[in-house]
Amino acid sequence: MLFSNNSYVAPKSFILNGIPGLERVHVWISIPFCAMYIISLLGNLGLVYLIHHEESLHRPMYFFLAMLSLIDLFTCTTTLPNTLCIFWFNLKKINFNACLVQMFFVHGFTGVESGVLMLMALDRYVAICYPLRYATILTNPVIAKAGLATFLRGMLLMIPFPFLVKRLPFCQSNVISHTYCDHMSVVKLSCASIKVNVIYGLMVALLIGVFDICCISVSYTMILRAVVSLSSAEARQKAFSTCTAHISAIIITYGPAFFTFFTHRFGGHTIPPSLHIIVANIYLLLPPTLNPIVYGVKTKQIRYSVIKFFQGEKDISIQDN
């Protein structure tokens, strides 16, 4: 919208167009999306309740897992209800400020999730490399401070995004070819230079994603060295088996994230828009859906706690993986 003094104002609303080219099958696409959302709600809420309820799970590893479950819940709830409204009721309009709020929380929660995965890698490093000092190093105050610092880092770094978007002139289309307000999808509608937005986005990716991946890589390098130095094959297998669920969570989270990040910036003309948007949704849905299942299957303590909860058994004693 252009005024006589050549100043621009932001649009009152955006139109979220869903998945372009697949509008006729939106209802069918919504079925797996809705199923995954329900599974993620039940799985993560159940996991948080179980960790809170079972005293045997009051350990650093499970406290970090509870943090991951809560962040997963917030992440998928930020976008999925709105996405389902687009698919089911064709409710595509979103207020400009509401779009900015959704964008902030989407990127904020995904940044926090990356930090929690890093903390879980450090937890496994301490548990395997310093088992006798595990309880004294990772005390409850340390866990609380680490969780708070990770949350603040993820959220504070995202605060500039809405302001960087708000300064841009939107004098072209207000139709976003996406199911939710993603930073790059929104700024590409601007008729001005988005260089500052792109540079700041890359800086945040370095400060969060690259930093966390480096910490995770260093942790697992040290873990691998410690595991290899163990005397027996059984001891090595038992030590490394405690990491399998976390490694699976890393792959589930970072795989779609890398695809989404790089295609947005470097592969926009070679990747079909529909594929990009589907992967972007999977990126937000897959970790909340699969993480509770992976940890439930891979972690013996959680499996037995679930059995104890449903069967009402009082005397189940096991050792953690």
C-alpha positions in Angstrom: 0.0 0.0 0.0 1.6 3.3 -1.1 0.9 6.8 0.3 1.6 10.1 -1.3 4.8 10.6 0.8 6.1 7.4 -0.7 6.0 5.6 2.6 4.8 2.0 2.9 2.6 0.4 5.5 2.5 -3.3 6.4 -0.5 -5.3 5.3 -3.3 -5.9 7.8 -3.1 -9.6 7.2 -1.5 -12.3 5.2 -3.0 -15.2 3.3 -1.5 -18.6 4.2 -2.0 -20.6 1.0 -1.3 -24.0 2.4 0.6 -26.3 0.0 0.5 -24.8 -3.5 -0.4 -27.3 -6.2 -1.9 -29.7 -3.8 -5.0 -27.8 -2.7 -7.4 -30.5 -3.9 -5.8 -33.1 -1.6 -5.5 -30.8 1.5 -8.1 -32.9 3.3 -6.2 -36.1 2.6 -2.9 -34.5 3.7 -4.5 -33.4 6.9 -5.2 -37.0 8.0 -1.5 -38.0 8.7 -0.8 -34.5 10.0 -3.7 -34.7 12.5 -2.8 -38.3 13.5 0.8 -37.2 14.1 -0.3 -34.3 16.2 -2.6 -36.4 18.3 0.2 -39.0 18.8 2.6 -36.2 19.8 0.2 -34.7 22.3 -0.5 -38.1 23.9 3.1 -39.2 23.8 4.7 -36.1 25.2 2.1 -35.3 27.8 2.3 -39.0 28.9 6.1 -38.8 29.1 6.1 -35.6 31.1 3.5 -37.0 33.5 5.4 -40.3 33.8 8.7 -38.5 34.6 6.9 -36.3 37.2 5.1 -39.3 38.7 7.8 -41.9 38.9 10.5 -41.3 41.5 12.8 -43.7 39.7 12.8 -41.3 36.7 13.9 -38.3 38.8 17.4 -38.2 37.3 19.1 -35.7 35.0 18.7 -37.7 31.8 14.9 -37.8 32.3 14.6 -34.2 33.4 16.2 -33.2 30.1 13.9 -35.5 28.3 10.9 -33.8 30.0 12.2 -30.5 28.8 12.5 -31.9 25.3 8.9 -33.2 25.5 7.5 -29.8 26.6 9.3 -27.9 23.9 8.1 -30.4 21.3 4.5 -29.9 22.5 4.8 -26.1 22.2 6.5 -26.3 18.8 3.9 -28.4 17.1 1.0 -26.6 18.8 2.3 -23.3 17.5 1.6 -24.3 13.9 -0.6 -27.5 13.6 -4.0 -26.1 14.7 -3.6 -23.3 12.2 -2.5 -25.7 9.5 -5.5 -27.9 10.1 -7.8 -24.9 9.9 -6.4 -24.2 6.5 -6.8 -27.8 5.3 -10.3 -28.3 6.7 -12.1 -25.0 6.7 -10.1 -23.0 4.2 -9.3 -20.4 6.9 -6.3 -18.9 5.3 -6.2 -15.3 6.6 -3.9 -14.4 9.5 -3.4 -11.0 11.1 0.0 -9.4 10.4 0.9 -9.2 14.1 -0.3 -12.7 14.7 1.9 -13.9 11.9 4.9 -12.2 13.5 4.0 -13.8 16.9 3.7 -17.3 15.3 7.0 -16.8 13.4 8.8 -15.8 16.7 7.5 -18.8 18.6 8.2 -21.3 15.7 11.8 -20.2 15.5 12.2 -19.7 19.2 11.0 -23.2 20.2 13.1 -24.9 17.5 16.1 -23.0 18.8 15.4 -24.1 22.3 14.9 -27.7 21.2 18.4 -27.7 19.6 19.8 -26.4 22.9 18.1 -29.2 24.9 19.5 -31.8 22.5 22.9 -30.4 23.2 22.3 -30.5 27.0 21.3 -34.2 26.6 24.5 -34.9 24.7 26.5 -33.3 27.6 24.5 -35.4 30.0 25.5 -38.6 28.2 29.1 -37.4 28.2 29.2 -36.9 32.0 27.3 -40.2 32.6 29.7 -42.3 30.5 33.0 -40.4 31.1 32.5 -39.5 34.7 30.0 -42.0 36.1 31.1 -41.7 39.7 30.7 -37.9 39.7 27.5 -37.9 37.6 25.1 -37.1 40.5 27.4 -34.4 42.0 28.0 -32.6 38.6 24.4 -32.6 37.3 22.6 -31.5 40.4 19.0 -30.2 40.2 20.1 -26.5 40.5 22.6 -27.1 37.6 19.9 -28.7 35.5 17.5 -25.9 36.2 20.1 -23.2 35.3 21.1 -25.0 32.2 17.5 -25.3 31.0 16.8 -21.7 31.8 19.9 -20.5 29.9 19.0 -22.6 26.9 15.4 -21.3 26.9 16.6 -17.7 27.2 19.2 -18.1 24.5 16.7 -19.5 22.0 14.1 -16.9 22.7 16.2 -13.8 23.0 18.0 -14.4 19.7 14.6 -14.6 18.0 13.3 -11.2 19.3 14.9 -9.2 16.4 13.1 -11.3 13.8 9.6 -9.6 14.1 11.2 -6.1 14.2 13.3 -6.9 11.2 10.2 -8.0 9.3 8.1 -5.1 10.5 10.5 -2.5 9.0 10.1 -4.0 5.5 7.7 -2.6 2.9 5.1 -5.1 1.6 3.9 -3.5 -1.6 3.3 -6.7 -3.5 1.3 -9.8 -2.8 0.3 -10.7 0.7 -0.1 -14.4 -0.1 2.4 -16.7 1.7 2.9 -20.1 0.0 3.1 -22.0 3.3 1.0 -23.4 6.0 2.5 -21.2 8.8 4.5 -18.0 9.1 8.1 -18.8 8.5 10.7 -16.0 8.5 12.0 -16.5 5.0 8.6 -17.1 3.5 7.4 -13.8 4.9 10.3 -11.6 4.0 10.4 -12.9 0.4 7.1 -11.0 -0.1 8.9 -7.7 0.6 9.7 -5.3 -2.3 12.8 -4.1 -0.5 16.2 -5.6 0.1 16.1 -8.5 2.7 19.9 -8.7 3.0 19.8 -7.8 6.7 17.2 -10.4 7.5 19.2 -13.1 5.6 22.5 -12.1 7.4 20.9 -12.1 10.8 19.2 -15.5 10.1 22.6 -17.0 9.2 24.1 -15.5 12.4 21.4 -17.1 14.5 21.9 -20.4 12.7 25.6 -20.2 13.6 25.0 -19.2 17.2 22.4 -21.9 17.8 22.5 -24.7 15.2 26.3 -24.8 14.4 27.3 -24.2 18.0 25.0 -27.0 19.3 26.1 -29.5 16.6 29.7 -28.8 17.4 29.1 -29.4 21.2 27.2 -32.6 20.3 30.0 -33.8 18.0 32.7 -33.1 20.6 30.6 -34.9 23.3 30.1 -38.0 21.2 33.8 -38.0 20.2 34.7 -38.1 23.9 32.0 -40.7 24.5 33.3 -42.9 21.7 36.9 -42.7 23.0 35.7 -43.7 26.5 33.5 -46.5 25.2 36.3 -48.0 23.0 38.7 -48.0 26.0 36.4 -50.3 28.0 37.8 -53.8 28.5 34.8 -56.0 27.5 32.5 -55.9 24.5 29.5 -56.2 26.8 30.5 -53.2 28.7 31.0 -51.2 25.5 27.7 -52.2 24.2 25.9 -51.4 27.5 27.6 -48.0 27.7 26.8 -47.0 24.1 23.2 -48.3 24.2 22.4 -45.5 26.6 23.0 -43.1 23.8 21.0 -44.7 21.0 17.7 -43.0 21.8 19.4 -39.6 21.9 21.3 -40.2 18.6 17.9 -41.1 17.0 16.4 -37.9 18.4 19.3 -35.9 16.8 18.8 -37.5 13.4 15.0 -37.0 13.6 15.4 -33.3 14.5 18.4 -32.1 12.5 17.7 -34.1 9.2 14.5 -32.2 8.1 15.9 -29.0 9.7 19.0 -29.0 7.5 16.8 -29.6 4.4 14.5 -26.8 5.3 17.2 -24.3 6.1 19.4 -24.9 3.0 16.5 -25.2 0.5 15.0 -21.9 1.7 18.3 -20.1 1.1 20.1 -21.9 -1.7 17.6 -24.3 -3.4 14.5 -22.2 -3.9 14.5 -22.6 -7.7 15.3 -26.3 -7.8 13.2 -27.8 -5.1 9.4 -28.0 -5.8 7.6 -25.6 -3.4 5.1 -28.4 -2.3 8.0 -30.7 -1.3 9.7 -27.9 0.6 6.5 -27.0 2.5 5.7 -30.7 3.3 9.3 -31.2 4.7 9.0 -27.9 6.7 5.8 -29.3 8.4 7.5 -32.7 9.0 10.4 -30.8 10.5 8.0 -29.5 13.2 5.9 -32.6 13.5 8.3 -35.5 13.3 10.4 -35.0 16.5 7.3 -34.5 18.7 5.7 -37.6 17.2 8.7 -40.0 17.3 10.8 -38.9 20.3 8.4 -40.3 22.9 8.2 -43.6 20.9 11.9 -43.8 20.4 12.6 -43.2 24.1 9.8 -45.5 25.2 11.3 -48.3 23.0 15.0 -47.7 23.6 15.0 -46.9 27.3 14.3 -49.8 29.6 13.6 -47.6 32.7 10.7 -45.9 30.8 9.3 -49.1 29.5 9.1 -50.6 33.0 7.7 -47.4 34.4 4.9 -47.5 31.8 4.2 -51.2 32.7 4.2 -50.3 36.4 1.8 -47.4 35.8 -0.7 -49.4 33.8 -0.5 -52.6 35.8 -0.2 -51.0 39.2 2.9 -53.1 40.1 4.7 -51.9 43.2 7.9 -53.9 43.0 9.5 -53.5 39.7 13.2 -52.9 40.1 15.5 -52.7 37.2 18.7 -51.0 36.2 18.7 -48.3 33.6 20.2 -49.0 30.2 
